[in-house]
């Protein structure tokens, strides 16, 4: 649509562009901020009622002990080729999906 035909052209010079009293249709001004802002200030009661564990932290979690490496370093490709590789048409080929790697 051409700019000259848009509805906002009619509202230029008008104070509120059809949104009534001042402050309506602002982004987040009338809500006290976006998202979780103000949880320790003006939204404190809401935080206490709806999210009492908002502050503080959980204990530390160690990394998973059974983590299995599913990747191969480029530096280790020669070693993998000697174990699992084969020559096909003058090229060195390693089928990593067969080994369970990515």
C-alpha positions as CSV (number, residue, x, y, z in Angstrom):
1,X,0.0,0.0,0.0
2,X,1.2,3.5,-0.8
3,X,2.3,5.6,2.2
4,X,0.0,8.4,1.2
5,X,-3.0,6.0,1.6
6,X,-2.2,4.7,5.0
7,X,-4.4,5.5,8.0
8,X,-1.6,7.0,10.0
9,X,-1.4,9.9,7.5
10,X,-4.8,11.0,8.9
11,X,-3.5,11.0,12.5
12,X,-0.3,13.1,11.8
13,X,-0.5,16.1,14.0
14,X,-3.0,14.5,16.3
15,X,-1.7,13.8,19.7
16,X,-2.6,10.2,20.3
17,X,-3.2,8.6,16.9
18,X,-6.6,7.3,17.8
19,X,-5.6,5.7,21.1
20,X,-7.5,8.0,23.4
21,X,-6.0,9.4,26.6
22,X,-2.3,10.0,26.9
23,X,-0.3,6.9,27.8
24,X,-2.6,4.3,26.2
25,X,-1.1,1.9,23.7
26,X,2.5,2.4,25.0
27,X,4.8,-0.6,24.8
28,X,5.1,-1.5,28.5
29,X,4.8,1.7,30.3
30,X,1.4,1.0,31.9
31,X,2.4,-2.4,33.2
32,X,5.4,-1.4,35.3
33,X,8.0,-2.8,32.9
34,X,8.6,-5.8,30.6
35,X,8.8,-9.4,31.9
36,X,10.1,-9.9,35.4
37,X,11.3,-6.3,36.0
38,X,10.4,-4.8,39.3
39,X,10.2,-8.0,41.2
40,X,12.2,-6.6,44.0
41,X,10.5,-3.2,43.9
42,X,7.0,-2.4,42.7
43,X,6.0,-6.0,41.8
44,X,7.2,-7.5,45.1
45,X,3.8,-8.8,46.3
46,X,3.2,-10.5,42.9
47,X,6.6,-12.2,43.2
48,X,5.8,-13.4,46.8
49,X,2.5,-14.9,45.7
50,X,3.3,-16.3,42.3
51,X,7.0,-17.1,42.5
52,X,8.3,-17.4,46.1
53,X,11.5,-19.1,44.9
54,X,12.4,-16.1,42.7
55,X,15.5,-15.2,44.7
56,X,18.3,-17.5,45.7
57,X,19.9,-20.3,43.7
58,X,20.0,-24.1,43.5
59,X,23.0,-26.0,44.7
60,X,25.7,-26.7,42.2
61,X,25.3,-29.7,39.9
62,X,28.4,-31.6,38.8
63,X,28.7,-32.6,35.2
64,X,27.1,-35.9,34.2
65,X,29.5,-38.7,35.0
66,X,28.4,-40.9,32.1
67,X,29.0,-38.3,29.4
68,X,29.9,-40.1,26.1
69,X,32.0,-38.3,23.6
70,X,30.2,-38.2,20.3
71,X,32.7,-36.1,18.4
72,X,36.1,-36.5,16.8
73,X,38.8,-33.9,16.9
74,X,40.4,-33.1,13.5
75,X,43.8,-33.8,15.1
76,X,42.7,-37.4,15.8
77,X,41.5,-38.3,12.3
78,X,44.8,-40.0,11.3
79,X,44.6,-42.3,14.3
80,X,40.9,-43.1,13.5
81,X,41.8,-43.8,9.9
82,X,44.5,-46.4,10.9
83,X,41.9,-48.2,13.1
84,X,38.6,-47.8,11.2
85,X,39.4,-46.3,7.8
86,X,39.6,-47.7,4.3
87,X,40.8,-46.5,0.9
88,X,38.1,-46.0,-1.8
89,X,39.2,-44.8,-5.2
90,X,42.4,-43.2,-3.9
91,X,40.6,-41.4,-1.1
92,X,40.7,-42.1,2.6
93,X,37.2,-42.8,4.0
94,X,36.1,-43.0,7.6
95,X,32.4,-43.8,8.2
96,X,31.8,-41.9,11.4
97,X,28.1,-42.7,11.6
98,X,29.0,-46.4,11.8
99,X,31.2,-45.6,14.8
100,X,28.3,-43.7,16.5
101,X,30.1,-40.3,16.2
102,X,28.8,-37.1,14.7
